[in-house]
């Protein structure tokens, strides 16, 4: 019996794994993970980019609906300082009013998940002046007899930066979907410069100061009629794009921590290629002729699109005025999209390579062909 049992037990005895075999298995698993992870990351980023493009298309549908109703693609920028009450004025408010939860439709690839307008909402005193109405509509009496007050108007009664003010901004604005990390083009929210007879930006109303960002120095939001009549293909006119992280949040707000990156409320508009500022002229400068201001605006300026961000692995999704969405590439991977500016420390462009060619991306100072 002993002779029978011992061979049987030996047959069941498993052979041990050697150290060499274990190392080979670990090496193979590590290699497979190294091959798999980039593919998974690429697939995830591709999915995020597709979702971002779908968001932009849906926003484009909202702009078309707003234009059909009012003649304007939107009512302005989400910019409390320059445009007014953000729950009533601006493209974000326009879309939220028709049921599009813009604040839930963020570009997840963008490290910036909040608009820098919230810095103004958290720190700036709510005021009404002859330039901008930041309070919005007066309190409304509802059918049940209760009163509803615009949150921007409520901020006027609070100290900027106080817990009470922060609670209003968080609960009545941020959590009600009034947020974005997409940046409008200057064309969408300002459309054209408003110039005096010397070619300088007008100051309207008096005391507001000339600025490409100021409503009084421009003609305000873009009209569908201008898109249709300007002679520039609508598929060349950018309206909205992934925002470039360009600032930081000053205070904790909801899920966003102080110091988190933010995006700007719109691009800067037409600036000189050399100074990156709008041109200025002495009083009495003629419009036409070799020394006239028209030639400078027409030949020496470009739209400054540096606030469009190539956040999708060196590409940026852009919505155009015909409703199409295209991805444009940051070819030299310097984090900027160059439409014709020379490379310089001030511009941030690594070289002179043009990534937004005028053959399919309009960059001039006004919406008209030469």
C-alpha positions as CSV (number, residue, x, y, z in Angstrom):
1,X,0.0,0.0,0.0
2,X,2.9,2.4,0.8
3,X,4.3,1.9,-2.7
4,X,0.9,2.7,-4.2
5,X,0.2,5.9,-2.2
6,X,3.6,7.6,-2.6
7,X,3.5,7.8,-6.4
8,X,0.0,9.1,-6.3
9,X,0.9,12.0,-3.9
10,X,3.9,12.8,-5.9
11,X,1.8,13.1,-9.1
12,X,-0.3,15.8,-7.4
13,X,2.6,17.8,-6.2
14,X,2.7,21.1,-8.3
15,X,5.9,22.4,-9.8
16,X,7.0,25.8,-8.3
17,X,7.3,29.0,-10.5
18,X,10.9,30.1,-10.9
19,X,12.0,33.7,-10.4
20,X,12.9,34.0,-14.0
21,X,9.5,33.0,-15.1
22,X,7.9,35.4,-12.7
23,X,10.0,38.3,-14.0
24,X,9.1,37.4,-17.6
25,X,5.4,37.5,-16.8
26,X,5.8,40.9,-15.1
27,X,7.7,42.2,-18.0
28,X,5.0,41.1,-20.5
29,X,2.2,42.6,-18.4
30,X,4.2,45.9,-18.1
31,X,4.7,46.0,-21.8
32,X,1.0,45.4,-22.5
33,X,0.0,48.1,-20.1
34,X,2.5,50.5,-21.7
35,X,0.9,49.8,-25.1
36,X,-2.6,49.9,-23.8
37,X,-2.7,53.0,-21.7
38,X,-1.8,55.5,-24.5
39,X,-4.6,53.9,-26.7
40,X,-7.1,54.3,-23.8
41,X,-6.0,57.9,-23.2
42,X,-6.4,58.6,-26.9
43,X,-9.8,57.0,-27.1
44,X,-10.9,59.0,-24.0
45,X,-9.7,62.3,-25.4
46,X,-11.3,61.5,-28.8
47,X,-14.6,60.9,-26.9
48,X,-14.2,64.2,-25.0
49,X,-13.5,66.1,-28.2
50,X,-16.6,64.7,-29.9
51,X,-18.7,65.7,-26.9
52,X,-17.2,69.2,-27.0
53,X,-18.0,69.4,-30.7
54,X,-21.6,68.3,-30.0
55,X,-21.9,71.0,-27.4
56,X,-20.8,73.6,-29.8
57,X,-23.3,72.4,-32.4
58,X,-26.1,72.6,-29.9
59,X,-25.0,76.2,-29.0
60,X,-25.0,77.0,-32.7
61,X,-28.7,75.8,-32.9
62,X,-29.4,78.1,-30.0
63,X,-27.8,81.1,-31.7
64,X,-29.8,80.4,-34.8
65,X,-33.0,80.3,-32.8
66,X,-32.1,83.6,-31.0
67,X,-31.3,85.2,-34.4
68,X,-34.7,84.1,-35.8
69,X,-36.4,85.7,-32.9
70,X,-34.4,88.9,-32.4
71,X,-32.2,89.4,-35.4
72,X,-29.1,89.0,-33.2
73,X,-27.2,85.7,-32.7
74,X,-26.9,86.6,-29.0
75,X,-27.4,89.4,-26.5
76,X,-23.7,89.7,-25.7
77,X,-21.0,88.2,-23.6
78,X,-21.3,86.5,-20.2
79,X,-19.5,89.5,-18.7
80,X,-20.9,91.3,-15.7
81,X,-18.4,94.2,-15.9
82,X,-19.0,95.1,-19.5
83,X,-22.4,93.6,-20.6
84,X,-24.6,93.5,-17.5
85,X,-26.5,91.0,-15.4
86,X,-25.2,87.6,-16.4
87,X,-28.5,85.8,-15.7
88,X,-30.3,88.1,-18.2
89,X,-27.7,89.3,-20.7
90,X,-25.2,87.4,-22.7
91,X,-25.1,84.2,-24.8
92,X,-25.0,82.0,-21.8
93,X,-28.2,83.6,-20.4
94,X,-29.8,83.4,-23.8
95,X,-29.3,79.6,-24.0
96,X,-30.2,78.9,-20.4
97,X,-33.5,80.7,-21.0
98,X,-34.4,78.3,-23.8
99,X,-33.5,75.2,-21.7
100,X,-29.9,74.6,-22.6
101,X,-27.9,74.0,-19.4
102,X,-24.7,75.6,-20.6
103,X,-23.0,75.3,-17.2
104,X,-23.4,71.5,-17.5
105,X,-22.0,71.4,-21.0
106,X,-18.3,72.1,-20.3
107,X,-15.3,71.0,-22.3
108,X,-13.9,68.3,-20.0
109,X,-10.5,68.3,-21.7
110,X,-10.0,71.9,-20.7
111,X,-8.1,72.4,-17.4
112,X,-10.2,75.6,-16.9
113,X,-13.7,74.7,-15.9
114,X,-15.1,78.2,-15.0
115,X,-15.3,81.6,-16.6
116,X,-13.3,84.5,-15.1
117,X,-16.5,86.6,-15.0
118,X,-17.0,84.9,-11.6
119,X,-14.0,86.9,-10.3
120,X,-16.0,90.1,-10.9
121,X,-19.1,88.6,-9.4
122,X,-17.2,87.7,-6.2
123,X,-15.2,90.9,-5.8
124,X,-16.8,93.8,-7.6
125,X,-19.5,96.1,-6.2
126,X,-22.8,95.8,-8.0
127,X,-23.5,99.2,-9.5
128,X,-25.6,101.0,-12.2
129,X,-23.9,103.6,-14.3
130,X,-24.4,105.2,-17.7
131,X,-22.1,102.5,-19.3
132,X,-23.6,99.2,-18.0
133,X,-26.6,98.1,-16.0
134,X,-25.2,95.4,-13.8
135,X,-28.3,94.9,-11.7
136,X,-30.7,93.7,-14.3
137,X,-34.5,93.7,-14.2
138,X,-36.4,95.0,-11.1
139,X,-38.0,92.5,-8.7
140,X,-41.0,90.6,-10.2
141,X,-44.2,89.6,-8.4
142,X,-45.0,86.0,-9.2
143,X,-48.6,84.6,-9.6
144,X,-48.5,83.2,-6.0
145,X,-47.7,86.7,-4.6
146,X,-44.0,86.0,-3.9
147,X,-41.2,88.2,-5.2
148,X,-38.4,87.1,-7.4
149,X,-35.3,89.2,-7.5
150,X,-32.4,89.0,-10.0
151,X,-29.3,87.5,-8.2
152,X,-27.2,90.3,-9.6
153,X,-29.5,92.8,-8.0
154,X,-29.2,90.9,-4.7
155,X,-25.4,91.3,-4.8
156,X,-25.8,95.1,-4.6
157,X,-27.0,94.6,-1.0
158,X,-24.0,92.5,0.1
159,X,-20.3,93.3,0.7
160,X,-18.2,91.9,-2.2
161,X,-16.4,88.7,-1.2
162,X,-18.6,88.2,1.9
163,X,-20.1,84.8,2.7
164,X,-23.6,86.1,1.8
165,X,-22.4,87.4,-1.5
166,X,-20.6,84.2,-2.3
167,X,-23.7,82.1,-1.5
168,X,-25.7,84.2,-4.0
169,X,-23.1,83.7,-6.7
170,X,-22.8,80.0,-6.0
171,X,-26.5,79.0,-5.6
172,X,-28.2,81.5,-7.9
173,X,-25.7,81.8,-10.7
174,X,-23.1,79.0,-10.8
175,X,-25.5,76.1,-9.8
176,X,-28.2,77.5,-12.1
177,X,-26.0,76.6,-15.2
178,X,-24.7,80.2,-15.8
179,X,-21.1,79.2,-16.5
180,X,-18.9,78.2,-19.4
181,X,-15.4,77.4,-20.5
182,X,-16.0,78.2,-24.1
183,X,-14.8,81.6,-25.3
184,X,-16.8,83.7,-27.8
185,X,-15.1,85.5,-30.6
186,X,-15.1,89.3,-30.5
187,X,-17.2,89.2,-33.7
188,X,-20.0,87.4,-31.9
189,X,-20.4,89.8,-29.0
190,X,-19.1,93.1,-30.4
191,X,-19.4,92.6,-34.3
192,X,-17.5,95.8,-35.4
193,X,-15.6,98.8,-34.1
194,X,-17.4,102.2,-33.7
195,X,-14.9,104.8,-34.9
196,X,-14.9,108.6,-34.9
197,X,-13.8,110.7,-37.9
198,X,-10.1,110.3,-37.0
199,X,-10.3,106.5,-36.9
200,X,-10.2,106.2,-33.1
201,X,-12.6,104.2,-31.0
202,X,-15.6,106.2,-29.9
203,X,-16.4,106.9,-26.3
204,X,-20.1,106.3,-25.9
205,X,-21.7,107.2,-23.6
206,X,-19.4,109.9,-22.4
207,X,-17.1,108.9,-19.6
208,X,-17.1,105.2,-20.4
209,X,-13.7,105.1,-21.9
210,X,-12.6,103.7,-25.3
211,X,-11.9,100.0,-25.5
212,X,-12.4,97.1,-27.9
213,X,-14.2,95.4,-25.0
214,X,-16.6,98.2,-24.3
215,X,-20.0,98.2,-25.8
216,X,-19.9,101.9,-26.6
217,X,-16.8,101.5,-28.7
218,X,-18.3,98.8,-30.8
219,X,-21.7,97.9,-32.5
220,X,-22.6,95.2,-30.0
221,X,-23.7,91.6,-30.7
222,X,-23.5,90.2,-34.2
223,X,-26.6,90.5,-36.4
224,X,-27.7,87.7,-38.7
225,X,-28.2,90.3,-41.4
226,X,-24.5,91.3,-41.2
227,X,-23.5,87.6,-41.5
228,X,-25.7,87.3,-44.6
229,X,-24.6,90.5,-46.3
230,X,-20.9,91.0,-45.5
231,X,-19.6,88.9,-48.4
232,X,-17.5,86.7,-46.1
233,X,-18.5,83.0,-46.2
234,X,-20.3,82.1,-42.9
235,X,-18.1,79.0,-42.7
236,X,-15.1,81.4,-42.2
237,X,-16.6,83.5,-39.3
238,X,-15.7,82.0,-35.9
239,X,-18.3,82.4,-33.2
240,X,-17.3,80.2,-30.2
241,X,-14.3,78.0,-29.4
242,X,-12.6,76.1,-26.6
243,X,-11.3,78.7,-24.2
244,X,-7.6,79.2,-23.4
245,X,-6.9,79.0,-19.6
246,X,-5.7,82.6,-19.0
247,X,-6.4,83.5,-15.3
248,X,-7.2,82.0,-11.9
249,X,-10.2,82.0,-9.6
250,X,-9.8,84.3,-6.7
251,X,-12.0,82.4,-4.2
252,X,-13.4,78.9,-3.6
253,X,-16.7,78.6,-5.4
254,X,-18.8,75.4,-5.5
255,X,-16.5,72.6,-6.7
256,X,-14.0,75.0,-8.0
257,X,-11.0,75.8,-5.8
258,X,-9.3,79.2,-5.5
259,X,-6.4,79.3,-7.9
260,X,-8.2,77.1,-10.5
261,X,-7.6,78.2,-14.1
262,X,-10.3,80.3,-15.7
263,X,-11.2,81.4,-19.3
264,X,-11.9,84.9,-20.6
265,X,-15.4,86.1,-21.6
266,X,-14.4,86.8,-25.2
267,X,-11.4,87.4,-27.5
268,X,-9.7,90.8,-27.7
269,X,-10.7,91.9,-31.2
270,X,-8.6,93.6,-33.9
271,X,-5.1,94.7,-32.8
272,X,-2.0,95.9,-34.6
273,X,0.4,93.1,-35.6
274,X,3.3,94.9,-34.0
275,X,2.0,96.2,-30.7
276,X,-1.0,93.9,-30.0
277,X,-3.0,97.0,-29.2
278,X,-5.7,98.8,-31.3
279,X,-4.4,101.6,-33.5
280,X,-4.7,105.2,-32.4
281,X,-4.4,108.4,-34.5
282,X,-3.9,112.1,-34.0
283,X,-7.1,114.2,-34.2
284,X,-7.9,115.2,-37.8
285,X,-6.3,112.1,-39.4
286,X,-8.0,111.6,-42.7
287,X,-9.8,108.3,-43.5
288,X,-8.4,107.8,-47.0
289,X,-5.0,108.2,-48.6
290,X,-1.5,106.8,-47.9
291,X,-1.6,108.3,-44.4
292,X,-5.2,107.7,-43.7
293,X,-6.5,105.6,-40.8
294,X,-8.5,103.2,-43.0
295,X,-5.4,101.6,-44.5
296,X,-3.9,101.0,-41.0
297,X,-7.1,99.3,-39.7
298,X,-7.4,97.3,-43.0
299,X,-3.8,96.3,-43.6
300,X,-2.0,96.3,-40.2
301,X,-4.5,94.7,-37.8
302,X,-5.6,91.2,-37.2
303,X,-8.2,89.6,-34.8
304,X,-6.4,88.4,-31.7
305,X,-7.5,84.8,-31.2
306,X,-5.0,83.9,-28.5
307,X,-7.8,83.2,-26.1
308,X,-9.0,80.3,-28.2
309,X,-7.3,77.2,-26.6
310,X,-5.9,74.0,-28.3
311,X,-7.0,71.9,-25.4
312,X,-7.7,68.7,-27.2
313,X,-4.1,67.3,-27.7
314,X,-3.1,70.5,-29.6
315,X,-6.4,71.1,-31.4
316,X,-9.2,73.5,-30.8
317,X,-12.8,73.0,-31.7
318,X,-14.5,76.1,-33.2
319,X,-18.1,76.8,-34.0
320,X,-18.6,78.9,-37.2
321,X,-21.5,81.1,-38.3
322,X,-22.9,78.5,-40.7
323,X,-23.4,76.1,-37.7
324,X,-20.4,73.9,-38.6
325,X,-17.8,72.9,-36.1
326,X,-14.1,72.3,-37.1
327,X,-11.0,71.3,-35.2
328,X,-8.0,73.6,-35.9
329,X,-4.5,72.4,-35.1
330,X,-1.7,74.1,-33.1
331,X,0.9,72.9,-35.6
332,X,4.0,74.0,-33.8
333,X,2.5,73.0,-30.3
334,X,3.3,76.3,-28.7
335,X,-0.2,76.5,-27.1
336,X,-1.3,79.3,-29.3
337,X,-3.2,79.6,-32.6
338,X,-1.5,82.0,-35.0
339,X,-3.4,83.8,-37.7
340,X,-0.6,85.9,-39.0
341,X,1.2,87.6,-36.1
342,X,5.0,87.6,-36.0
343,X,6.7,85.6,-33.3
344,X,7.7,87.6,-30.2
345,X,8.0,87.3,-26.5
346,X,4.9,89.5,-26.2
347,X,2.7,87.5,-28.5
348,X,3.8,84.1,-27.2
349,X,4.0,82.6,-30.6
350,X,7.0,80.3,-31.0
351,X,7.4,81.1,-34.8
352,X,5.6,82.8,-37.7
353,X,3.8,79.6,-38.8
354,X,0.1,80.5,-39.7
355,X,-2.3,78.0,-38.2
356,X,-5.5,80.0,-38.9
357,X,-5.1,80.9,-42.6
358,X,-7.3,83.6,-44.0
359,X,-8.4,81.2,-46.8
360,X,-10.8,79.6,-44.3
361,X,-10.6,81.6,-41.0
362,X,-11.6,85.3,-41.1
363,X,-9.2,87.5,-39.1
364,X,-9.7,91.0,-40.5
365,X,-10.9,94.0,-38.5
366,X,-14.4,94.1,-40.0
367,X,-16.8,91.7,-41.6
368,X,-16.4,92.6,-45.2
369,X,-14.3,91.6,-48.1
370,X,-11.5,93.9,-49.2
